Amino acid sequence: MAWYREDLGDLAALVLNPERAGFSSVFWMVSAVLSADLSVRRDDVASALKAAGVDSRPFFVPMTELPHLRPYRAVGASGDGCPVSASLLPVA
């Protein structure tokens, strides 16, 4: 993870895995979230990474979007679903 932070950490339009102070994570997978106001699309970034020999993939589909878990989509005290995971889905 340190390598990613060294090479990409100064990009304001990119957010990498957070790590709480005083804790150390194993980061089995590095996640990067692109800023919503960035003009480049996720798939274009993935294509550029592939051309440079770097594998990437979209986030996993949120559990609340799986058909067999439909009854559990209204979660939380206010029943407002899972807005953070929904915001990470690709724009259609």
PDB file of N, CA, C and O in Angstrom:
ATOM      1  N   MET A   1       0.825  -1.193   0.000  1.00  0.00           N
ATOM      2  CA  MET A   1       0.000   0.000   0.000  1.00  0.00           C
ATOM      3  C   MET A   1       0.866   1.252   0.000  1.00  0.00           C
ATOM      4  O   MET A   1       0.495   2.268  -0.587  1.00  0.00           O
ATOM      5  N   ALA A   2       2.008   1.180   0.652  1.00  0.00           N
ATOM      6  CA  ALA A   2       2.895   2.349   0.726  1.00  0.00           C
ATOM      7  C   ALA A   2       3.307   2.803  -0.663  1.00  0.00           C
ATOM      8  O   ALA A   2       3.404   4.002  -0.924  1.00  0.00           O
ATOM      9  N   TRP A   3       3.552   1.844  -1.560  1.00  0.00           N
ATOM     10  CA  TRP A   3       3.943   2.184  -2.932  1.00  0.00           C
ATOM     11  C   TRP A   3       2.857   3.002  -3.623  1.00  0.00           C
ATOM     12  O   TRP A   3       3.155   3.995  -4.287  1.00  0.00           O
ATOM     13  N   TYR A   4       1.599   2.588  -3.468  1.00  0.00           N
ATOM     14  CA  TYR A   4       0.487   3.318  -4.078  1.00  0.00           C
ATOM     15  C   TYR A   4       0.397   4.732  -3.500  1.00  0.00           C
ATOM     16  O   TYR A   4       0.215   5.703  -4.235  1.00  0.00           O
ATOM     17  N   ARG A   5       0.527   4.834  -2.181  1.00  0.00           N
ATOM     18  CA  ARG A   5       0.452   6.157  -1.549  1.00  0.00           C
ATOM     19  C   ARG A   5       1.594   7.059  -2.005  1.00  0.00           C
ATOM     20  O   ARG A   5       1.389   8.253  -2.223  1.00  0.00           O
ATOM     21  N   GLU A   6       2.794   6.500  -2.152  1.00  0.00           N
ATOM     22  CA  GLU A   6       3.939   7.292  -2.600  1.00  0.00           C
ATOM     23  C   GLU A   6       3.734   7.812  -4.019  1.00  0.00           C
ATOM     24  O   GLU A   6       4.031   8.971  -4.309  1.00  0.00           O
ATOM     25  N   ASP A   7       3.225   6.952  -4.901  1.00  0.00           N
ATOM     26  CA  ASP A   7       3.090   7.334  -6.302  1.00  0.00           C
ATOM     27  C   ASP A   7       1.766   8.016  -6.646  1.00  0.00           C
ATOM     28  O   ASP A   7       1.696   8.765  -7.620  1.00  0.00           O
ATOM     29  N   LEU A   8       0.726   7.770  -5.867  1.00  0.00           N
ATOM     30  CA  LEU A   8      -0.599   8.299  -6.211  1.00  0.00           C
ATOM     31  C   LEU A   8      -1.206   9.176  -5.124  1.00  0.00           C
ATOM     32  O   LEU A   8      -2.235   9.810  -5.357  1.00  0.00           O
ATOM     33  N   GLY A   9      -0.605   9.227  -3.964  1.00  0.00           N
ATOM     34  CA  GLY A   9      -1.185   9.917  -2.818  1.00  0.00           C
ATOM     35  C   GLY A   9      -1.403  11.402  -2.992  1.00  0.00           C
ATOM     36  O   GLY A   9      -2.225  11.985  -2.285  1.00  0.00           O
ATOM     37  N   ASP A  10      -0.687  12.037  -3.917  1.00  0.00           N
ATOM     38  CA  ASP A  10      -0.830  13.486  -4.093  1.00  0.00           C
ATOM     39  C   ASP A  10      -1.905  13.850  -5.114  1.00  0.00           C
ATOM     40  O   ASP A  10      -2.094  15.030  -5.406  1.00  0.00           O
ATOM     41  N   LEU A  11      -2.609  12.867  -5.659  1.00  0.00           N
ATOM     42  CA  LEU A  11      -3.682  13.137  -6.618  1.00  0.00           C
ATOM     43  C   LEU A  11      -4.978  13.421  -5.862  1.00  0.00           C
ATOM     44  O   LEU A  11      -5.556  12.519  -5.255  1.00  0.00           O
ATOM     45  N   ALA A  12      -5.419  14.641  -5.897  1.00  0.00           N
ATOM     46  CA  ALA A  12      -6.619  15.031  -5.150  1.00  0.00           C
ATOM     47  C   ALA A  12      -7.877  14.332  -5.658  1.00  0.00           C
ATOM     48  O   ALA A  12      -8.839  14.165  -4.909  1.00  0.00           O
ATOM     49  N   ALA A  13      -7.874  13.921  -6.931  1.00  0.00           N
ATOM     50  CA  ALA A  13      -9.060  13.299  -7.533  1.00  0.00           C
ATOM     51  C   ALA A  13      -9.125  11.796  -7.267  1.00  0.00           C
ATOM     52  O   ALA A  13      -9.984  11.106  -7.816  1.00  0.00           O
ATOM     53  N   LEU A  14      -8.223  11.285  -6.428  1.00  0.00           N
ATOM     54  CA  LEU A  14      -8.153   9.851  -6.168  1.00  0.00           C
ATOM     55  C   LEU A  14      -8.085   9.607  -4.663  1.00  0.00           C
ATOM     56  O   LEU A  14      -7.244  10.179  -3.970  1.00  0.00           O
ATOM     57  N   VAL A  15      -8.973   8.756  -4.168  1.00  0.00           N
ATOM     58  CA  VAL A  15      -8.972   8.403  -2.751  1.00  0.00           C
ATOM     59  C   VAL A  15      -8.611   6.929  -2.634  1.00  0.00           C
ATOM     60  O   VAL A  15      -9.280   6.075  -3.215  1.00  0.00           O
ATOM     61  N   LEU A  16      -7.551   6.627  -1.882  1.00  0.00           N
ATOM     62  CA  LEU A  16      -7.126   5.252  -1.650  1.00  0.00           C
ATOM     63  C   LEU A  16      -7.681   4.752  -0.322  1.00  0.00           C
ATOM     64  O   LEU A  16      -8.256   5.521   0.449  1.00  0.00           O
ATOM     65  N   ASN A  17      -7.505   3.455  -0.058  1.00  0.00           N
ATOM     66  CA  ASN A  17      -7.987   2.857   1.183  1.00  0.00           C
ATOM     67  C   ASN A  17      -7.612   3.722   2.383  1.00  0.00           C
ATOM     68  O   ASN A  17      -6.441   4.061   2.557  1.00  0.00           O
ATOM     69  N   PRO A  18      -8.579   4.077   3.200  1.00  0.00           N
ATOM     70  CA  PRO A  18      -8.229   4.819   4.420  1.00  0.00           C
ATOM     71  C   PRO A  18      -7.605   3.871   5.447  1.00  0.00           C
ATOM     72  O   PRO A  18      -7.875   2.670   5.443  1.00  0.00           O
ATOM     73  N   GLU A  19      -6.791   4.412   6.302  1.00  0.00           N
ATOM     74  CA  GLU A  19      -6.216   3.630   7.388  1.00  0.00           C
ATOM     75  C   GLU A  19      -6.249   4.483   8.646  1.00  0.00           C
ATOM     76  O   GLU A  19      -5.685   5.577   8.679  1.00  0.00           O
ATOM     77  N   ARG A  20      -6.908   3.981   9.671  1.00  0.00           N
ATOM     78  CA  ARG A  20      -7.039   4.731  10.920  1.00  0.00           C
ATOM     79  C   ARG A  20      -5.702   4.848  11.620  1.00  0.00           C
ATOM     80  O   ARG A  20      -4.903   3.911  11.615  1.00  0.00           O
ATOM     81  N   ALA A  21      -5.462   5.992  12.218  1.00  0.00           N
ATOM     82  CA  ALA A  21      -4.232   6.215  12.988  1.00  0.00           C
ATOM     83  C   ALA A  21      -4.136   5.185  14.112  1.00  0.00           C
ATOM     84  O   ALA A  21      -5.118   4.906  14.800  1.00  0.00           O
ATOM     85  N   GLY A  22      -2.954   4.632  14.286  1.00  0.00           N
ATOM     86  CA  GLY A  22      -2.742   3.659  15.347  1.00  0.00           C
ATOM     87  C   GLY A  22      -3.060   2.232  14.952  1.00  0.00           C
ATOM     88  O   GLY A  22      -2.878   1.316  15.754  1.00  0.00           O
ATOM     89  N   PHE A  23      -3.533   2.022  13.726  1.00  0.00           N
ATOM     90  CA  PHE A  23      -3.875   0.692  13.251  1.00  0.00           C
ATOM     91  C   PHE A  23      -3.107   0.404  11.976  1.00  0.00           C
ATOM     92  O   PHE A  23      -2.725   1.328  11.257  1.00  0.00           O
ATOM     93  N   SER A  24      -2.880  -0.863  11.691  1.00  0.00           N
ATOM     94  CA  SER A  24      -2.178  -1.264  10.478  1.00  0.00           C
ATOM     95  C   SER A  24      -3.000  -2.338   9.782  1.00  0.00           C
ATOM     96  O   SER A  24      -3.317  -3.366  10.381  1.00  0.00           O
ATOM     97  N   SER A  25      -3.341  -2.108   8.541  1.00  0.00           N
ATOM     98  CA  SER A  25      -4.164  -3.039   7.773  1.00  0.00           C
ATOM     99  C   SER A  25      -3.298  -3.884   6.851  1.00  0.00           C
ATOM    100  O   SER A  25      -2.197  -3.478   6.482  1.00  0.00           O
ATOM    101  N   VAL A  26      -3.793  -5.054   6.482  1.00  0.00           N
ATOM    102  CA  VAL A  26      -3.076  -5.906   5.534  1.00  0.00           C
ATOM    103  C   VAL A  26      -3.412  -5.539   4.085  1.00  0.00           C
ATOM    104  O   VAL A  26      -2.708  -5.967   3.170  1.00  0.00           O
ATOM    105  N   PHE A  27      -4.463  -4.764   3.861  1.00  0.00           N
ATOM    106  CA  PHE A  27      -4.857  -4.310   2.524  1.00  0.00           C
ATOM    107  C   PHE A  27      -4.756  -5.427   1.489  1.00  0.00           C
ATOM    108  O   PHE A  27      -3.922  -5.362   0.586  1.00  0.00           O
ATOM    109  N   TRP A  28      -5.580  -6.425   1.614  1.00  0.00           N
ATOM    110  CA  TRP A  28      -5.554  -7.528   0.656  1.00  0.00           C
ATOM    111  C   TRP A  28      -5.920  -7.061  -0.751  1.00  0.00           C
ATOM    112  O   TRP A  28      -5.635  -7.745  -1.734  1.00  0.00           O
ATOM    113  N   MET A  29      -6.550  -5.899  -0.840  1.00  0.00           N
ATOM    114  CA  MET A  29      -6.869  -5.322  -2.143  1.00  0.00           C
ATOM    115  C   MET A  29      -6.831  -3.806  -1.990  1.00  0.00           C
ATOM    116  O   MET A  29      -7.410  -3.254  -1.055  1.00  0.00           O
ATOM    117  N   VAL A  30      -6.155  -3.148  -2.901  1.00  0.00           N
ATOM    118  CA  VAL A  30      -6.116  -1.681  -2.894  1.00  0.00           C
ATOM    119  C   VAL A  30      -7.345  -1.176  -3.637  1.00  0.00           C
ATOM    120  O   VAL A  30      -7.630  -1.620  -4.749  1.00  0.00           O
ATOM    121  N   SER A  31      -8.062  -0.260  -3.030  1.00  0.00           N
ATOM    122  CA  SER A  31      -9.233   0.345  -3.657  1.00  0.00           C
ATOM    123  C   SER A  31      -8.935   1.807  -3.950  1.00  0.00           C
ATOM    124  O   SER A  31      -8.305   2.502  -3.153  1.00  0.00           O
ATOM    125  N   ALA A  32      -9.393   2.251  -5.093  1.00  0.00           N
ATOM    126  CA  ALA A  32      -9.227   3.654  -5.472  1.00  0.00           C
ATOM    127  C   ALA A  32     -10.584   4.190  -5.914  1.00  0.00           C
ATOM    128  O   ALA A  32     -11.257   3.582  -6.747  1.00  0.00           O
ATOM    129  N   VAL A  33     -10.977   5.319  -5.360  1.00  0.00           N
ATOM    130  CA  VAL A  33     -12.238   5.959  -5.734  1.00  0.00           C
ATOM    131  C   VAL A  33     -11.893   7.257  -6.436  1.00  0.00           C
ATOM    132  O   VAL A  33     -11.178   8.102  -5.897  1.00  0.00           O
ATOM    133  N   LEU A  34     -12.414   7.404  -7.655  1.00  0.00           N
ATOM    134  CA  LEU A  34     -12.187   8.621  -8.438  1.00  0.00           C
ATOM    135  C   LEU A  34     -13.199   9.682  -8.035  1.00  0.00           C
ATOM    136  O   LEU A  34     -14.356   9.366  -7.757  1.00  0.00           O
ATOM    137  N   SER A  35     -12.780  10.909  -8.003  1.00  0.00           N
ATOM    138  CA  SER A  35     -13.663  12.024  -7.684  1.00  0.00           C
ATOM    139  C   SER A  35     -14.809  12.089  -8.685  1.00  0.00           C
ATOM    140  O   SER A  35     -14.607  11.874  -9.880  1.00  0.00           O
ATOM    141  N   ALA A  36     -16.003  12.385  -8.202  1.00  0.00           N
ATOM    142  CA  ALA A  36     -17.188  12.449  -9.064  1.00  0.00           C
ATOM    143  C   ALA A  36     -17.084  13.553 -10.109  1.00  0.00           C
ATOM    144  O   ALA A  36     -17.689  13.440 -11.175  1.00  0.00           O
ATOM    145  N   ASP A  37     -16.337  14.614  -9.835  1.00  0.00           N
ATOM    146  CA  ASP A  37     -16.247  15.714 -10.796  1.00  0.00           C
ATOM    147  C   ASP A  37     -15.077  15.549 -11.768  1.00  0.00           C
ATOM    148  O   ASP A  37     -14.749  16.479 -12.505  1.00  0.00           O
ATOM    149  N   LEU A  38     -14.457  14.386 -11.773  1.00  0.00           N
ATOM    150  CA  LEU A  38     -13.385  14.092 -12.709  1.00  0.00           C
ATOM    151  C   LEU A  38     -13.991  13.808 -14.083  1.00  0.00           C
ATOM    152  O   LEU A  38     -15.010  13.125 -14.178  1.00  0.00           O
ATOM    153  N   SER A  39     -13.383  14.317 -15.131  1.00  0.00           N
ATOM    154  CA  SER A  39     -13.959  14.151 -16.472  1.00  0.00           C
ATOM    155  C   SER A  39     -13.626  12.799 -17.102  1.00  0.00           C
ATOM    156  O   SER A  39     -14.236  12.428 -18.104  1.00  0.00           O
ATOM    157  N   VAL A  40     -12.689  12.069 -16.549  1.00  0.00           N
ATOM    158  CA  VAL A  40     -12.322  10.764 -17.094  1.00  0.00           C
ATOM    159  C   VAL A  40     -13.217   9.687 -16.490  1.00  0.00           C
ATOM    160  O   VAL A  40     -13.584   9.759 -15.317  1.00  0.00           O
ATOM    161  N   ARG A  41     -13.562   8.692 -17.296  1.00  0.00           N
ATOM    162  CA  ARG A  41     -14.431   7.614 -16.835  1.00  0.00           C
ATOM    163  C   ARG A  41     -13.614   6.467 -16.242  1.00  0.00           C
ATOM    164  O   ARG A  41     -12.445   6.278 -16.577  1.00  0.00           O
ATOM    165  N   ARG A  42     -14.245   5.720 -15.369  1.00  0.00           N
ATOM    166  CA  ARG A  42     -13.607   4.574 -14.738  1.00  0.00           C
ATOM    167  C   ARG A  42     -13.038   3.601 -15.764  1.00  0.00           C
ATOM    168  O   ARG A  42     -11.911   3.129 -15.616  1.00  0.00           O
ATOM    169  N   ASP A  43     -13.813   3.298 -16.804  1.00  0.00           N
ATOM    170  CA  ASP A  43     -13.370   2.330 -17.803  1.00  0.00           C
ATOM    171  C   ASP A  43     -12.166   2.832 -18.589  1.00  0.00           C
ATOM    172  O   ASP A  43     -11.334   2.036 -19.025  1.00  0.00           O
ATOM    173  N   ASP A  44     -12.068   4.136 -18.772  1.00  0.00           N
ATOM    174  CA  ASP A  44     -10.894   4.704 -19.452  1.00  0.00           C
ATOM    175  C   ASP A  44      -9.644   4.560 -18.584  1.00  0.00           C
ATOM    176  O   ASP A  44      -8.557   4.275 -19.085  1.00  0.00           O
ATOM    177  N   VAL A  45      -9.813   4.759 -17.290  1.00  0.00           N
ATOM    178  CA  VAL A  45      -8.693   4.581 -16.359  1.00  0.00           C
ATOM    179  C   VAL A  45      -8.257   3.116 -16.355  1.00  0.00           C
ATOM    180  O   VAL A  45      -7.061   2.825 -16.377  1.00  0.00           O
ATOM    181  N   ALA A  46      -9.218   2.197 -16.327  1.00  0.00           N
ATOM    182  CA  ALA A  46      -8.907   0.763 -16.339  1.00  0.00           C
ATOM    183  C   ALA A  46      -8.171   0.378 -17.615  1.00  0.00           C
ATOM    184  O   ALA A  46      -7.235  -0.421 -17.571  1.00  0.00           O
ATOM    185  N   SER A  47      -8.582   0.935 -18.750  1.00  0.00           N
ATOM    186  CA  SER A  47      -7.907   0.650 -20.024  1.00  0.00           C
ATOM    187  C   SER A  47      -6.469   1.157 -20.016  1.00  0.00           C
ATOM    188  O   SER A  47      -5.562   0.471 -20.487  1.00  0.00           O
ATOM    189  N   ALA A  48      -6.261   2.351 -19.484  1.00  0.00           N
ATOM    190  CA  ALA A  48      -4.912   2.914 -19.402  1.00  0.00           C
ATOM    191  C   ALA A  48      -4.033   2.081 -18.467  1.00  0.00           C
ATOM    192  O   ALA A  48      -2.857   1.851 -18.750  1.00  0.00           O
ATOM    193  N   LEU A  49      -4.612   1.633 -17.357  1.00  0.00           N
ATOM    194  CA  LEU A  49      -3.862   0.783 -16.433  1.00  0.00           C
ATOM    195  C   LEU A  49      -3.473  -0.528 -17.103  1.00  0.00           C
ATOM    196  O   LEU A  49      -2.339  -0.987 -16.967  1.00  0.00           O
ATOM    197  N   LYS A  50      -4.420  -1.134 -17.831  1.00  0.00           N
ATOM    198  CA  LYS A  50      -4.148  -2.398 -18.518  1.00  0.00           C
ATOM    199  C   LYS A  50      -3.031  -2.224 -19.544  1.00  0.00           C
ATOM    200  O   LYS A  50      -2.158  -3.084 -19.666  1.00  0.00           O
ATOM    201  N   ALA A  51      -3.058  -1.115 -20.280  1.00  0.00           N
ATOM    202  CA  ALA A  51      -2.015  -0.840 -21.272  1.00  0.00           C
ATOM    203  C   ALA A  51      -0.643  -0.699 -20.618  1.00  0.00           C
ATOM    204  O   ALA A  51       0.383  -0.957 -21.247  1.00  0.00           O
ATOM    205  N   ALA A  52      -0.634  -0.284 -19.340  1.00  0.00           N
ATOM    206  CA  ALA A  52       0.618  -0.129 -18.597  1.00  0.00           C
ATOM    207  C   ALA A  52       0.992  -1.401 -17.838  1.00  0.00           C
ATOM    208  O   ALA A  52       1.978  -1.421 -17.101  1.00  0.00           O
ATOM    209  N   GLY A  53       0.197  -2.470 -18.022  1.00  0.00           N
ATOM    210  CA  GLY A  53       0.495  -3.739 -17.367  1.00  0.00           C
ATOM    211  C   GLY A  53      -0.003  -3.852 -15.944  1.00  0.00           C
ATOM    212  O   GLY A  53       0.490  -4.674 -15.172  1.00  0.00           O
ATOM    213  N   VAL A  54      -0.994  -3.018 -15.586  1.00  0.00           N
ATOM    214  CA  VAL A  54      -1.545  -3.035 -14.224  1.00  0.00           C
ATOM    215  C   VAL A  54      -2.981  -3.554 -14.287  1.00  0.00           C
ATOM    216  O   VAL A  54      -3.830  -2.978 -14.968  1.00  0.00           O
ATOM    217  N   ASP A  55      -3.244  -4.654 -13.568  1.00  0.00           N
ATOM    218  CA  ASP A  55      -4.595  -5.196 -13.520  1.00  0.00           C
ATOM    219  C   ASP A  55      -5.469  -4.346 -12.614  1.00  0.00           C
ATOM    220  O   ASP A  55      -4.995  -3.786 -11.626  1.00  0.00           O
ATOM    221  N   SER A  56      -6.736  -4.253 -12.952  1.00  0.00           N
ATOM    222  CA  SER A  56      -7.714  -3.557 -12.109  1.00  0.00           C
ATOM    223  C   SER A  56      -9.074  -4.188 -12.344  1.00  0.00           C
ATOM    224  O   SER A  56      -9.262  -4.957 -13.287  1.00  0.00           O
ATOM    225  N   ARG A  57     -10.004  -3.860 -11.491  1.00  0.00           N
ATOM    226  CA  ARG A  57     -11.375  -4.355 -11.640  1.00  0.00           C
ATOM    227  C   ARG A  57     -12.306  -3.401 -10.911  1.00  0.00           C
ATOM    228  O   ARG A  57     -11.878  -2.690 -10.002  1.00  0.00           O
ATOM    229  N   PRO A  58     -13.582  -3.379 -11.304  1.00  0.00           N
ATOM    230  CA  PRO A  58     -14.548  -2.547 -10.572  1.00  0.00           C
ATOM    231  C   PRO A  58     -14.771  -3.113  -9.169  1.00  0.00           C
ATOM    232  O   PRO A  58     -14.394  -4.248  -8.877  1.00  0.00           O
ATOM    233  N   PHE A  59     -15.382  -2.312  -8.317  1.00  0.00           N
ATOM    234  CA  PHE A  59     -15.747  -2.799  -6.987  1.00  0.00           C
ATOM    235  C   PHE A  59     -16.705  -3.975  -7.124  1.00  0.00           C
ATOM    236  O   PHE A  59     -17.345  -4.161  -8.158  1.00  0.00           O
ATOM    237  N   PHE A  60     -16.786  -4.762  -6.057  1.00  0.00           N
ATOM    238  CA  PHE A  60     -17.787  -5.823  -6.025  1.00  0.00           C
ATOM    239  C   PHE A  60     -19.173  -5.190  -6.024  1.00  0.00           C
ATOM    240  O   PHE A  60     -19.348  -4.061  -5.567  1.00  0.00           O
ATOM    241  N   VAL A  61     -20.141  -5.916  -6.531  1.00  0.00           N
ATOM    242  CA  VAL A  61     -21.521  -5.449  -6.487  1.00  0.00           C
ATOM    243  C   VAL A  61     -21.940  -5.409  -5.020  1.00  0.00           C
ATOM    244  O   VAL A  61     -21.726  -6.384  -4.299  1.00  0.00           O
ATOM    245  N   PRO A  62     -22.528  -4.312  -4.563  1.00  0.00           N
ATOM    246  CA  PRO A  62     -22.952  -4.256  -3.153  1.00  0.00           C
ATOM    247  C   PRO A  62     -23.952  -5.372  -2.837  1.00  0.00           C
ATOM    248  O   PRO A  62     -24.811  -5.698  -3.656  1.00  0.00           O
ATOM    249  N   MET A  63     -23.829  -5.942  -1.661  1.00  0.00           N
ATOM    250  CA  MET A  63     -24.728  -7.035  -1.278  1.00  0.00           C
ATOM    251  C   MET A  63     -26.192  -6.629  -1.377  1.00  0.00           C
ATOM    252  O   MET A  63     -27.046  -7.455  -1.701  1.00  0.00           O
ATOM    253  N   THR A  64     -26.484  -5.373  -1.101  1.00  0.00           N
ATOM    254  CA  THR A  64     -27.876  -4.920  -1.146  1.00  0.00           C
ATOM    255  C   THR A  64     -28.427  -4.875  -2.564  1.00  0.00           C
ATOM    256  O   THR A  64     -29.631  -4.699  -2.750  1.00  0.00           O
ATOM    257  N   GLU A  65     -27.562  -5.034  -3.577  1.00  0.00           N
ATOM    258  CA  GLU A  65     -28.022  -5.046  -4.966  1.00  0.00           C
ATOM    259  C   GLU A  65     -28.249  -6.463  -5.489  1.00  0.00           C
ATOM    260  O   GLU A  65     -28.743  -6.627  -6.605  1.00  0.00           O
ATOM    261  N   LEU A  66     -27.907  -7.475  -4.721  1.00  0.00           N
ATOM    262  CA  LEU A  66     -28.113  -8.856  -5.146  1.00  0.00           C
ATOM    263  C   LEU A  66     -29.589  -9.222  -4.988  1.00  0.00           C
ATOM    264  O   LEU A  66     -30.192  -8.959  -3.947  1.00  0.00           O
ATOM    265  N   PRO A  67     -30.164  -9.830  -6.025  1.00  0.00           N
ATOM    266  CA  PRO A  67     -31.611 -10.114  -5.992  1.00  0.00           C
ATOM    267  C   PRO A  67     -32.068 -10.911  -4.771  1.00  0.00           C
ATOM    268  O   PRO A  67     -33.127 -10.618  -4.216  1.00  0.00           O
ATOM    269  N   HIS A  68     -31.308 -11.896  -4.345  1.00  0.00           N
ATOM    270  CA  HIS A  68     -31.761 -12.716  -3.219  1.00  0.00           C
ATOM    271  C   HIS A  68     -31.685 -11.985  -1.883  1.00  0.00           C
ATOM    272  O   HIS A  68     -32.188 -12.486  -0.877  1.00  0.00           O
ATOM    273  N   LEU A  69     -31.072 -10.819  -1.859  1.00  0.00           N
ATOM    274  CA  LEU A  69     -31.016 -10.022  -0.627  1.00  0.00           C
ATOM    275  C   LEU A  69     -31.928  -8.798  -0.695  1.00  0.00           C
ATOM    276  O   LEU A  69     -31.808  -7.884   0.120  1.00  0.00           O
ATOM    277  N   ARG A  70     -32.825  -8.783  -1.654  1.00  0.00           N
ATOM    278  CA  ARG A  70     -33.761  -7.671  -1.841  1.00  0.00           C
ATOM    279  C   ARG A  70     -34.481  -7.266  -0.548  1.00  0.00           C
ATOM    280  O   ARG A  70     -34.642  -6.072  -0.297  1.00  0.00           O
ATOM    281  N   PRO A  71     -34.918  -8.223   0.279  1.00  0.00           N
ATOM    282  CA  PRO A  71     -35.633  -7.824   1.506  1.00  0.00           C
ATOM    283  C   PRO A  71     -34.786  -6.997   2.471  1.00  0.00           C
ATOM    284  O   PRO A  71     -35.331  -6.340   3.357  1.00  0.00           O
ATOM    285  N   TYR A  72     -33.473  -7.018   2.314  1.00  0.00           N
ATOM    286  CA  TYR A  72     -32.600  -6.336   3.263  1.00  0.00           C
ATOM    287  C   TYR A  72     -32.068  -5.005   2.735  1.00  0.00           C
ATOM    288  O   TYR A  72     -31.147  -4.437   3.321  1.00  0.00           O
ATOM    289  N   ARG A  73     -32.628  -4.503   1.645  1.00  0.00           N
ATOM    290  CA  ARG A  73     -32.139  -3.252   1.063  1.00  0.00           C
ATOM    291  C   ARG A  73     -32.414  -2.045   1.948  1.00  0.00           C
ATOM    292  O   ARG A  73     -31.639  -1.089   1.945  1.00  0.00           O
ATOM    293  N   ALA A  74     -33.495  -2.075   2.698  1.00  0.00           N
ATOM    294  CA  ALA A  74     -33.810  -0.957   3.597  1.00  0.00           C
ATOM    295  C   ALA A  74     -33.157  -1.230   4.937  1.00  0.00           C
ATOM    296  O   ALA A  74     -33.754  -1.845   5.821  1.00  0.00           O
ATOM    297  N   VAL A  75     -31.924  -0.766   5.077  1.00  0.00           N
ATOM    298  CA  VAL A  75     -31.178  -1.009   6.307  1.00  0.00           C
ATOM    299  C   VAL A  75     -30.987   0.292   7.061  1.00  0.00           C
ATOM    300  O   VAL A  75     -31.227   1.374   6.526  1.00  0.00           O
ATOM    301  N   GLY A  76     -30.560   0.180   8.290  1.00  0.00           N
ATOM    302  CA  GLY A  76     -30.311   1.360   9.101  1.00  0.00           C
ATOM    303  C   GLY A  76     -31.556   1.824   9.821  1.00  0.00           C
ATOM    304  O   GLY A  76     -32.669   1.407   9.501  1.00  0.00           O
ATOM    305  N   ALA A  77     -31.361   2.680  10.782  1.00  0.00           N
ATOM    306  CA  ALA A  77     -32.472   3.166  11.597  1.00  0.00           C
ATOM    307  C   ALA A  77     -33.506   3.914  10.774  1.00  0.00           C
ATOM    308  O   ALA A  77     -34.702   3.844  11.057  1.00  0.00           O
ATOM    309  N   SER A  78     -33.042   4.636   9.743  1.00  0.00           N
ATOM    310  CA  SER A  78     -33.986   5.402   8.921  1.00  0.00           C
ATOM    311  C   SER A  78     -34.448   4.624   7.690  1.00  0.00           C
ATOM    312  O   SER A  78     -35.296   5.103   6.937  1.00  0.00           O
ATOM    313  N   GLY A  79     -33.891   3.419   7.480  1.00  0.00           N
ATOM    314  CA  GLY A  79     -34.295   2.617   6.331  1.00  0.00           C
ATOM    315  C   GLY A  79     -33.894   3.226   5.002  1.00  0.00           C
ATOM    316  O   GLY A  79     -34.558   2.999   3.990  1.00  0.00           O
ATOM    317  N   ASP A  80     -32.814   3.999   4.991  1.00  0.00           N
ATOM    318  CA  ASP A  80     -32.425   4.708   3.770  1.00  0.00           C
ATOM    319  C   ASP A  80     -31.506   3.900   2.862  1.00  0.00           C
ATOM    320  O   ASP A  80     -30.900   4.464   1.951  1.00  0.00           O
ATOM    321  N   GLY A  81     -31.389   2.600   3.084  1.00  0.00           N
ATOM    322  CA  GLY A  81     -30.575   1.765   2.224  1.00  0.00           C
ATOM    323  C   GLY A  81     -29.096   1.919   2.508  1.00  0.00           C
ATOM    324  O   GLY A  81     -28.694   2.172   3.643  1.00  0.00           O
ATOM    325  N   CYS A  82     -28.306   1.767   1.491  1.00  0.00           N
ATOM    326  CA  CYS A  82     -26.840   1.835   1.620  1.00  0.00           C
ATOM    327  C   CYS A  82     -26.315   2.868   0.632  1.00  0.00           C
ATOM    328  O   CYS A  82     -25.790   2.495  -0.417  1.00  0.00           O
ATOM    329  N   PRO A  83     -26.443   4.157   0.938  1.00  0.00           N
ATOM    330  CA  PRO A  83     -26.086   5.196  -0.018  1.00  0.00           C
ATOM    331  C   PRO A  83     -24.610   5.217  -0.418  1.00  0.00           C
ATOM    332  O   PRO A  83     -24.291   5.593  -1.546  1.00  0.00           O
ATOM    333  N   VAL A  84     -23.709   4.825   0.473  1.00  0.00           N
ATOM    334  CA  VAL A  84     -22.287   4.851   0.119  1.00  0.00           C
ATOM    335  C   VAL A  84     -21.982   3.787  -0.918  1.00  0.00           C
ATOM    336  O   VAL A  84     -21.348   4.079  -1.932  1.00  0.00           O
ATOM    337  N   SER A  85     -22.422   2.557  -0.682  1.00  0.00           N
ATOM    338  CA  SER A  85     -22.142   1.505  -1.660  1.00  0.00           C
ATOM    339  C   SER A  85     -22.859   1.793  -2.981  1.00  0.00           C
ATOM    340  O   SER A  85     -22.322   1.491  -4.046  1.00  0.00           O
ATOM    341  N   ALA A  86     -24.048   2.366  -2.929  1.00  0.00           N
ATOM    342  CA  ALA A  86     -24.770   2.718  -4.161  1.00  0.00           C
ATOM    343  C   ALA A  86     -24.017   3.775  -4.951  1.00  0.00           C
ATOM    344  O   ALA A  86     -24.051   3.772  -6.182  1.00  0.00           O
ATOM    345  N   SER A  87     -23.340   4.677  -4.259  1.00  0.00           N
ATOM    346  CA  SER A  87     -22.610   5.737  -4.956  1.00  0.00           C
ATOM    347  C   SER A  87     -21.369   5.199  -5.673  1.00  0.00           C
ATOM    348  O   SER A  87     -20.824   5.873  -6.546  1.00  0.00           O
ATOM    349  N   LEU A  88     -20.923   4.005  -5.319  1.00  0.00           N
ATOM    350  CA  LEU A  88     -19.748   3.416  -5.949  1.00  0.00           C
ATOM    351  C   LEU A  88     -20.074   2.594  -7.187  1.00  0.00           C
ATOM    352  O   LEU A  88     -19.169   2.127  -7.877  1.00  0.00           O
ATOM    353  N   LEU A  89     -21.363   2.413  -7.473  1.00  0.00           N
ATOM    354  CA  LEU A  89     -21.769   1.697  -8.679  1.00  0.00           C
ATOM    355  C   LEU A  89     -21.505   2.584  -9.895  1.00  0.00           C
ATOM    356  O   LEU A  89     -21.595   3.808  -9.798  1.00  0.00           O
ATOM    357  N   PRO A  90     -21.178   1.975 -11.039  1.00  0.00           N
ATOM    358  CA  PRO A  90     -20.951   2.783 -12.238  1.00  0.00           C
ATOM    359  C   PRO A  90     -22.212   3.504 -12.679  1.00  0.00           C
ATOM    360  O   PRO A  90     -23.319   2.994 -12.510  1.00  0.00           O
ATOM    361  N   VAL A  91     -22.042   4.675 -13.239  1.00  0.00           N
ATOM    362  CA  VAL A  91     -23.179   5.436 -13.758  1.00  0.00           C
ATOM    363  C   VAL A  91     -23.590   4.831 -15.078  1.00  0.00           C
ATOM    364  O   VAL A  91     -22.750   4.610 -15.950  1.00  0.00           O
ATOM    365  N   ALA A  92     -24.862   4.561 -15.236  1.00  0.00           N
ATOM    366  CA  ALA A  92     -25.357   3.931 -16.471  1.00  0.00           C
ATOM    367  C   ALA A  92     -25.421   4.916 -17.616  1.00  0.00           C
ATOM    368  O   ALA A  92     -25.815   4.551 -18.723  1.00  0.00           O
TER     369      ALA A  92
END
